[in-house]
Every structure is written in structure tokens, then in C-alpha cells.
Amino acid sequence: QRPVVAMMADEDDVPAAAEPSRHGWVSLHRPDHDDRSPAAQAACAAYASLFSSHQEALREGRGAQLTVGVGLVRWRVDASTVIDHPLVMMPAELQLDATGAYCVRMADASAPALWTFPGVPRVAAALKLLDECARAYGLLGSSPPPPTAKRAWEPLLQR
């Protein structure tokens, strides 16, 4: 099972430790530990999580893989059970560059996919419409926009 990275920010709101990368979606530098702002603390937690995943992958002799989610589906199964899940899942790879920054990029030979709501047959018609919308906006092909490009994903996420 791959870890899921949650990036709730738009490109304009990404903390200073994270920046667009020419090698991938985002490059995350280890933040300054003296910065106690909420954004810096979130970046520090994200970096620590990525570091842990990367180290585990190295110990196991494999590449560091993770899943980046776009959008959030909240499904109320019953009065006491709620499922939160990314609407779109994108296979990604994690690489450590020479500067110590983690670069997150789409995995080779992969494509994003809509969550299929396993075991919930009532959503089949809605899922078909979401799939058509995502394809019409070029969101599910081999070159989707970065997960932080909120404006590109809005047509699908507002459905």
C-alpha cells in the first residue's frame, strides 16, 4: 500500500518550502525549524512523512511510490459512518534530488483514475458523468495538470 500525500493548497498558497519543479509536480525542501508558522509546520510534517516513506523504500530495495489525491469525496454510509477519500488518485514517484529536496512527480507509464466507490452501486451513473467531465477537460490522460493546479481541476471538483 502506498502512502497518500494530502496537498490542500492551491499553487498560490504552497508554502515557501515547496515550489513548482521542472522535474515534477512539486519540490519540497526541508523547512527551517525556526519558522513556527502553520504553513511551515505543515511543510515540515509533509517533509518528515516523505523522508520516512523514502527511507522505507530504500530499505526494501524499491522505488518510493505514493498516491497523490485530488479532490475529496465525503460519503455518508449511515448516521455513524463517513468515508473521506480523494476523488482522483494519481500514482506518483518520490525522488530525492542533490539539494536534499523531495521531488514528487507522476509515475512513469501511469495515469490518474477516478475513485470507483467500491461496493456502492448507486453511484455508477454519477461516476460515468464525472469520468466524461474529467476526460473532456483532459484531466485523466497521460499528461494531467499538476494536483496543485486548482483552477484546472475545478470543472471536475465542482460537479
FENZI-V119998 format. One line per field, one symbol per residue. ss: DSSP state (2 for helix, 1 for strand, 0 for the rest). phi: phi as a letter, one per 20 degrees, with the letter a starting at -180 (. if undefined). burial: I if it has 24 or more other C-alpha atoms within 12 Angstrom, else O. A space follows every 50 residues. Layout:
BEGIN
ss=???
phi=???
burial=???
END
This chain:
BEGIN
ss=00111000002220000111100111110000000002222222222222 22222222200001111111001111110011111001111111110000 01111100000011000000222222222222222200000000000002 222222200
phi=.efdeeceeegfdfggfdbgcfdafbddefffffedfgffffffffffff fffffffffemcfedbdddcmcdddefbfdccddbffddcfccdceefen eeddbffglcbfbffelgmcffegffffffffffffemedffcffgfeeg ffeggffef
burial=OOIIIIIIOIIOOIIIIIIIOOOIIIIIIIIOOOOOOOOIOIIIIIIOII IOIIOOOOOOOOOIIIIIIIIIIOOOOOOOOOOOIIIIIIIIIIIIOOOO IIIIIIIOOOIIIIIOIOOOOOOOOOIOOIIOOIOOOOIIOOOIIIIIII OIIOOIIOO
END
